[in-house]
Amino acid sequence: MTAISAWFSRERKTPIAEWWWTVDRELMFALCALMGFGVLLSFAASPPVAERIGLGPWHFTQRHVLFCIPALGAMLLASLVNARWTRIIALVTLVGGVVLLAMTLRYGVEVKGARRWISFMGQSLQPIEFVKPALAVMSAWFISEQMKRKDVPGHILALGATGLVVGLLLLQPDVGQTILVSVVYGGLLFLAGISWLVIAVLGVAAIVLLVMAYTFFPHVARRIDAFLNPETGDNYQAERALESLLEGGWFGMGPGEGIARRYLPDAHADFVFAAGASEFGILFCLMLVGLIAFIVIRALNLAMAQQNLFNRLAASALAIQFGVQSAFNLTVNLNLIPPKGMTLPFVSYGGTSMIAIGLSMGLLLALTRRKPEETFATGLPIRSALDNQSVPGKR
């Protein structure tokens, strides 16, 4: 124990100690707790799905736990790097991810008319999950550079990168992820202080794209029609999810006792929140929502406290992405919007999604670490220390 504690000692000033005393531990522990919620809900929601398709009852649960290990590793390792290395990681991930996105159009596995997955060494990979955080960080870098140096075409580069990713997503097609990427880009522009006229133009363009998606993509039209008029379309999953939410009541029916979740096809994935409500109740789900809200608010507060412009924009973009993706999944479970095929971060089953979110949150932790130059030996931030010194008679 003495040797281990020495690694975290301030006096030793080892890289581990520097990381431990500068990383935001409240946010890190909250993310780990969210992983724990995911494992617990996997025990409740996965067995019926596995048995229905002829697998062992704990097949998805075991895989979910195994996916947590590289996800946690990715988060912790990424949180060790500095701002320069976050940009390098994001650049390499973005270039590789875009290449894989393009490859899915030809070599991807077609599921329900869309090519979003590509097989790699016997495993299925969804490239957009890694592209999303990388694109957010690189767009933040481009925009921050233009805000500091007017000769840098940062907005053009950010728009070009986002447009390329959006174009590849629409060719798959994947409208849900397209909306998420566009919302994060719009949030970055808002934080960068872009004019309201440009925001209004982008809003109109988004509405036009949604109308075009409804017109040209039959599966989008079917989902929207089924949502607006359930009697005319296939709304089976949404109806079963709503039944699962309602049957649990405030305190749930108990582990393994839920009935509606047994007939929910994606109870372990996109609709794990509804399955959890059946087993553990609405109060449990409110705790989960509260934890997600704490993570998003904490991350945004940390981002806004950053002195470095790139750190502030990139951390904000990653926090917005995490929050919007969570909101999409939760509103789909509550049948407030049409299904999007989007996971609940760290909770839904999915290896690609979980590892990519681990990387994303690791970069967020790295970008929001307290900087040595912003701290006195007392451990107080410089601004706070100066404020204390500026008040007469204050020690």
C-alpha positions as CSV (number, residue, x, y, z in Angstrom):
1,M,0.0,0.0,0.0
2,T,2.9,2.4,0.8
3,A,4.4,1.9,-2.7
4,I,1.0,2.5,-4.4
5,S,0.3,5.6,-2.3
6,A,3.7,7.0,-3.3
7,W,2.6,7.0,-6.9
8,F,-0.1,9.5,-6.0
9,S,2.0,11.6,-3.6
10,R,2.3,15.3,-4.5
11,E,5.9,15.3,-3.2
12,R,7.0,12.7,-5.8
13,K,5.6,14.6,-8.7
14,T,5.2,11.5,-10.9
15,P,3.0,11.6,-14.0
16,I,0.4,9.5,-12.1
17,A,0.5,11.9,-9.2
18,E,0.2,15.0,-11.5
19,W,-2.7,13.4,-13.2
20,W,-4.5,12.4,-10.0
21,W,-4.2,16.0,-8.5
22,T,-5.2,17.8,-11.7
23,V,-8.0,15.6,-13.2
24,D,-11.6,16.3,-12.1
25,R,-12.3,13.3,-9.9
26,E,-15.9,14.1,-9.4
27,L,-16.6,13.9,-13.1
28,M,-14.4,10.8,-13.5
29,F,-16.2,9.0,-10.6
30,A,-19.6,10.0,-12.0
31,L,-18.7,8.5,-15.4
32,C,-17.5,5.3,-13.7
33,A,-20.8,5.2,-11.8
34,L,-22.7,5.5,-15.1
35,M,-20.8,2.4,-16.3
36,G,-22.0,0.7,-13.1
37,F,-25.6,1.6,-13.9
38,G,-25.0,0.1,-17.4
39,V,-23.8,-3.2,-16.0
40,L,-26.7,-3.4,-13.6
41,L,-29.3,-2.7,-16.3
42,S,-27.6,-5.3,-18.5
43,F,-28.2,-8.0,-15.9
44,A,-31.9,-7.0,-16.0
45,A,-32.5,-6.4,-19.7
46,S,-30.2,-8.7,-21.6
47,P,-31.2,-12.3,-20.7
48,P,-34.7,-12.3,-22.4
49,V,-33.1,-10.9,-25.6
50,A,-30.3,-13.5,-25.6
51,E,-32.7,-16.4,-25.0
52,R,-35.1,-15.2,-27.7
53,I,-32.3,-15.5,-30.3
54,G,-31.0,-18.8,-29.0
55,L,-28.0,-17.7,-27.0
56,G,-27.1,-18.2,-23.4
57,P,-29.0,-16.0,-21.0
58,W,-25.9,-14.1,-19.9
59,H,-24.3,-13.7,-23.4
60,F,-24.9,-10.0,-23.8
61,T,-24.2,-9.3,-20.1
62,Q,-20.8,-11.0,-20.2
63,R,-19.9,-9.1,-23.4
64,H,-21.1,-5.8,-21.9
65,V,-18.8,-6.3,-18.9
66,L,-15.9,-7.2,-21.2
67,F,-16.6,-4.0,-23.2
68,C,-16.4,-1.9,-20.0
69,I,-12.7,-2.9,-19.6
70,P,-11.3,-1.3,-22.8
71,A,-13.8,1.6,-22.5
72,L,-12.5,2.4,-19.0
73,G,-8.9,1.9,-20.2
74,A,-9.5,4.3,-23.1
75,M,-11.0,6.9,-20.8
76,L,-8.2,6.7,-18.3
77,L,-5.4,6.6,-20.8
78,A,-6.9,9.5,-22.9
79,S,-7.2,11.6,-19.7
80,L,-3.4,11.5,-19.2
81,V,-2.6,13.5,-22.3
82,N,-2.1,17.2,-22.8
83,A,-4.0,19.5,-25.2
84,R,-1.5,19.0,-28.0
85,W,-1.9,15.2,-27.9
86,T,-5.7,15.5,-27.8
87,R,-5.5,17.2,-31.2
88,I,-3.1,14.5,-32.5
89,I,-5.4,11.7,-31.3
90,A,-8.4,13.5,-32.7
91,L,-6.7,14.0,-36.1
92,V,-5.6,10.4,-36.5
93,T,-9.0,9.1,-35.4
94,L,-10.9,11.5,-37.7
95,V,-8.8,10.6,-40.8
96,G,-9.0,6.8,-40.1
97,G,-12.7,7.0,-39.2
98,V,-13.6,8.9,-42.4
99,V,-11.7,6.3,-44.5
100,L,-13.7,3.5,-42.7
101,L,-16.9,5.5,-43.2
102,A,-16.3,5.6,-46.9
103,M,-15.4,1.9,-47.0
104,T,-18.7,1.0,-45.3
105,L,-20.5,2.3,-48.4
106,R,-19.0,-0.5,-50.4
107,Y,-17.9,-3.2,-48.0
108,G,-20.2,-2.5,-45.1
109,V,-22.8,-5.0,-43.7
110,E,-26.3,-4.0,-44.9
111,V,-28.9,-4.0,-42.1
112,K,-32.5,-2.8,-42.8
113,G,-31.4,-1.0,-46.0
114,A,-28.4,0.9,-44.4
115,R,-24.7,0.2,-44.4
116,R,-23.4,1.5,-41.1
117,W,-21.2,-1.4,-39.9
118,I,-18.0,-2.9,-41.3
119,S,-16.4,-6.2,-40.3
120,F,-12.9,-6.0,-39.0
121,M,-11.0,-9.1,-37.8
122,G,-14.3,-10.9,-37.1
123,Q,-15.7,-8.0,-35.2
124,S,-18.3,-5.4,-36.3
125,L,-17.3,-1.8,-36.1
126,Q,-19.4,1.4,-36.5
127,P,-16.9,4.1,-37.6
128,I,-19.1,7.0,-36.9
129,E,-18.9,6.4,-33.2
130,F,-15.2,7.3,-33.3
131,V,-15.6,10.0,-35.9
132,K,-18.1,12.0,-33.7
133,P,-15.7,13.0,-30.8
134,A,-12.7,13.4,-33.2
135,L,-14.7,15.7,-35.4
136,A,-15.9,17.7,-32.4
137,V,-12.3,18.3,-31.2
138,M,-10.9,19.1,-34.6
139,S,-13.7,21.5,-35.4
140,A,-13.1,23.2,-32.1
141,W,-9.4,23.5,-33.0
142,F,-10.1,25.0,-36.4
143,I,-12.6,27.5,-35.0
144,S,-10.4,28.5,-32.1
145,E,-7.4,29.1,-34.4
146,Q,-9.5,31.5,-36.6
147,M,-10.7,33.3,-33.5
148,K,-7.0,33.9,-32.5
149,R,-5.6,34.5,-36.1
150,K,-7.9,35.9,-38.7
151,D,-5.7,34.6,-41.6
152,V,-6.6,31.0,-40.6
153,P,-9.7,29.7,-42.5
154,G,-10.9,27.8,-39.4
155,H,-14.6,28.1,-40.1
156,I,-14.2,26.9,-43.7
157,L,-12.1,23.9,-42.5
158,A,-14.6,23.0,-39.8
159,L,-17.5,23.3,-42.2
160,G,-15.7,21.2,-44.8
161,A,-14.9,18.4,-42.3
162,T,-18.5,18.4,-41.0
163,G,-19.9,18.5,-44.5
164,L,-17.8,15.5,-45.5
165,V,-18.9,13.5,-42.5
166,V,-22.6,14.5,-43.0
167,G,-22.4,13.5,-46.7
168,L,-21.0,10.1,-45.9
169,L,-23.7,9.6,-43.2
170,L,-26.5,10.5,-45.6
171,L,-25.1,8.0,-48.2
172,Q,-25.3,5.1,-45.6
173,P,-28.0,6.5,-44.8
174,D,-28.0,7.4,-41.1
175,V,-30.2,10.4,-40.4
176,G,-30.0,10.2,-36.6
177,Q,-26.2,10.5,-36.4
178,T,-26.4,13.3,-39.0
179,I,-28.7,15.3,-36.8
180,L,-26.3,14.7,-33.8
181,V,-23.2,15.8,-35.7
182,S,-25.1,18.9,-37.0
183,V,-26.3,19.9,-33.5
184,V,-22.8,19.7,-32.0
185,Y,-21.4,21.8,-34.9
186,G,-24.2,24.3,-34.4
187,G,-23.4,24.4,-30.7
188,L,-19.7,25.1,-31.5
189,L,-20.7,28.0,-33.7
190,F,-23.0,29.4,-31.0
191,L,-20.2,29.2,-28.4
192,A,-17.8,30.9,-30.9
193,G,-20.1,33.9,-31.1
194,I,-21.3,33.6,-34.6
195,S,-24.0,36.0,-35.7
196,W,-27.7,35.2,-35.2
197,L,-28.2,35.6,-39.0
198,V,-25.9,32.7,-39.7
199,I,-27.6,30.6,-37.0
200,A,-31.0,31.4,-38.5
201,V,-29.7,30.3,-42.0
202,L,-28.3,27.1,-40.6
203,G,-31.7,26.5,-38.8
204,V,-33.6,26.9,-42.1
205,A,-31.1,24.6,-43.8
206,A,-31.6,21.9,-41.1
207,I,-35.4,22.1,-41.6
208,V,-34.9,21.7,-45.4
209,L,-32.6,18.7,-44.9
210,L,-35.2,17.1,-42.6
211,V,-37.9,17.5,-45.2
212,M,-35.6,16.1,-47.9
213,A,-34.8,13.1,-45.6
214,Y,-38.5,12.5,-45.2
215,T,-39.0,12.7,-48.9
216,F,-36.1,10.6,-50.2
217,F,-35.5,8.1,-47.4
218,P,-38.4,5.6,-47.1
219,H,-37.3,4.3,-43.7
220,V,-37.3,7.9,-42.3
221,A,-40.8,8.5,-43.7
222,R,-42.0,5.2,-42.2
223,R,-40.7,6.1,-38.7
224,I,-42.1,9.6,-38.7
225,D,-45.5,8.4,-40.1
226,A,-45.7,5.6,-37.4
227,F,-44.8,8.1,-34.7
228,L,-47.4,10.6,-35.8
229,N,-50.1,8.0,-36.5
230,P,-49.3,4.8,-34.6
231,E,-52.3,3.0,-36.2
232,T,-50.9,3.2,-39.7
233,G,-47.3,2.0,-39.1
234,D,-45.0,-0.4,-37.3
235,N,-44.6,1.1,-33.9
236,Y,-44.1,-2.2,-32.0
237,Q,-40.8,-1.3,-30.2
238,A,-42.0,2.1,-29.1
239,E,-45.3,0.7,-27.8
240,R,-43.5,-2.1,-25.9
241,A,-41.1,0.4,-24.4
242,L,-43.9,2.5,-23.2
243,E,-45.6,-0.5,-21.6
244,S,-42.3,-1.4,-19.9
245,L,-42.0,2.1,-18.5
246,L,-45.6,2.1,-17.2
247,E,-45.7,-1.4,-15.6
248,G,-42.8,-0.8,-13.3
249,G,-44.4,2.1,-11.4
250,W,-42.3,4.1,-8.9
251,F,-40.4,1.2,-7.4
252,G,-40.3,-1.5,-10.2
253,M,-41.4,-5.1,-10.3
254,G,-38.1,-6.4,-9.0
255,P,-35.1,-8.0,-10.8
256,G,-36.3,-10.6,-13.4
257,E,-40.0,-9.8,-12.8
258,G,-40.7,-7.4,-15.7
259,I,-43.1,-8.7,-18.3
260,A,-43.2,-6.1,-21.1
261,R,-39.4,-6.0,-21.4
262,R,-39.4,-9.7,-22.4
263,Y,-41.1,-8.7,-25.7
264,L,-38.9,-5.6,-26.3
265,P,-36.5,-6.6,-29.2
266,D,-33.7,-4.0,-28.3
267,A,-34.2,-4.1,-24.5
268,H,-30.4,-4.5,-24.0
269,A,-29.5,-1.7,-26.4
270,D,-31.5,1.3,-27.5
271,F,-34.4,0.6,-25.1
272,V,-32.4,-0.4,-22.0
273,F,-33.8,2.6,-20.1
274,A,-37.4,1.4,-20.6
275,A,-36.4,-2.1,-19.6
276,G,-34.7,-0.8,-16.5
277,A,-37.9,1.1,-15.5
278,S,-39.9,-2.2,-15.6
279,E,-37.4,-3.9,-13.3
280,F,-36.3,-1.1,-10.9
281,G,-39.0,1.6,-11.2
282,I,-39.2,5.2,-12.2
283,L,-37.3,6.4,-9.1
284,F,-34.3,4.4,-10.2
285,C,-34.6,5.9,-13.7
286,L,-34.8,9.4,-12.3
287,M,-31.5,8.7,-10.4
288,L,-30.0,7.6,-13.7
289,V,-31.2,10.8,-15.5
290,G,-29.9,12.9,-12.6
291,L,-26.4,11.3,-12.9
292,I,-26.4,12.0,-16.6
293,A,-27.5,15.6,-16.0
294,F,-24.7,16.0,-13.3
295,I,-22.1,14.8,-15.8
296,V,-23.2,17.2,-18.5
297,I,-23.5,20.2,-16.2
298,R,-20.3,19.5,-14.5
299,A,-18.5,19.1,-17.8
300,L,-19.9,22.3,-19.2
301,N,-18.9,24.2,-16.1
302,L,-15.4,22.8,-16.2
303,A,-15.2,23.7,-19.9
304,M,-16.3,27.3,-19.3
305,A,-13.7,27.7,-16.6
306,Q,-10.8,26.9,-19.1
307,Q,-8.5,29.8,-19.9
308,N,-7.4,28.2,-23.2
309,L,-9.8,28.9,-26.0
310,F,-9.3,25.5,-27.7
311,N,-9.8,23.6,-24.4
312,R,-13.0,25.5,-23.7
313,L,-14.5,24.9,-27.1
314,A,-13.4,21.3,-27.5
315,A,-14.6,20.3,-24.0
316,S,-17.9,22.1,-24.5
317,A,-18.4,20.3,-27.8
318,L,-17.8,16.9,-26.2
319,A,-20.1,17.7,-23.3
320,I,-22.8,18.8,-25.7
321,Q,-22.4,15.6,-27.8
322,F,-22.7,13.4,-24.7
323,G,-25.8,15.3,-23.5
324,V,-27.6,15.5,-26.8
325,Q,-27.0,11.8,-27.5
326,S,-28.4,10.9,-24.1
327,A,-31.4,13.2,-24.6
328,F,-32.1,11.6,-28.0
329,N,-32.1,8.1,-26.5
330,L,-34.2,9.0,-23.4
331,T,-36.8,10.8,-25.5
332,V,-37.1,7.8,-27.9
333,N,-37.6,5.6,-24.8
334,L,-40.4,7.9,-23.7
335,N,-41.9,7.9,-27.2
336,L,-41.5,11.6,-27.5
337,I,-39.6,11.4,-30.8
338,P,-39.3,8.8,-33.6
339,P,-36.6,6.1,-33.0
340,K,-33.1,7.2,-33.9
341,G,-31.0,4.0,-33.3
342,M,-28.8,5.9,-30.8
343,T,-27.3,4.3,-27.7
344,L,-27.5,5.7,-24.1
345,P,-23.8,6.4,-23.3
346,F,-22.1,3.8,-21.1
347,V,-25.5,2.1,-20.5
348,S,-26.7,0.6,-23.7
349,Y,-25.0,-2.6,-25.1
350,G,-22.5,-2.0,-27.9
351,G,-18.8,-2.4,-28.0
352,T,-18.0,0.3,-30.6
353,S,-20.2,2.8,-28.9
354,M,-18.8,2.1,-25.4
355,I,-15.1,2.3,-26.3
356,A,-15.7,5.4,-28.4
357,I,-17.5,7.1,-25.6
358,G,-14.7,6.1,-23.2
359,L,-12.2,7.8,-25.6
360,S,-14.5,10.9,-25.8
361,M,-14.8,11.2,-22.1
362,G,-11.1,10.7,-21.6
363,L,-10.4,13.6,-24.0
364,L,-12.9,15.7,-22.0
365,L,-11.2,14.9,-18.7
366,A,-7.8,15.7,-20.3
367,L,-9.0,19.0,-21.7
368,T,-10.5,20.1,-18.3
369,R,-7.6,19.1,-16.1
370,R,-6.3,21.9,-13.8
371,K,-3.1,23.4,-15.3
372,P,0.1,23.8,-13.2
373,E,0.4,27.4,-14.2
374,E,-3.1,28.1,-12.8
375,T,-2.4,26.8,-9.3
376,F,-0.3,28.0,-6.4
377,A,1.4,25.7,-3.9
378,T,-1.7,26.0,-1.8
379,G,-3.7,24.2,-4.4
380,L,-6.0,27.2,-5.0
381,P,-6.7,28.4,-8.5
382,I,-4.7,31.6,-9.3
383,R,-7.9,33.7,-9.8
384,S,-9.3,32.6,-6.4
385,A,-6.0,33.3,-4.7
386,L,-5.7,36.7,-6.2
387,D,-9.2,37.6,-5.2
388,N,-8.5,36.6,-1.6
389,Q,-5.4,38.8,-1.6
390,S,-7.2,41.8,-3.1
391,V,-9.6,42.0,-0.1
392,P,-8.1,44.2,2.7
393,G,-7.6,42.3,5.9
394,K,-8.2,38.9,4.3
395,R,-5.6,36.3,4.9
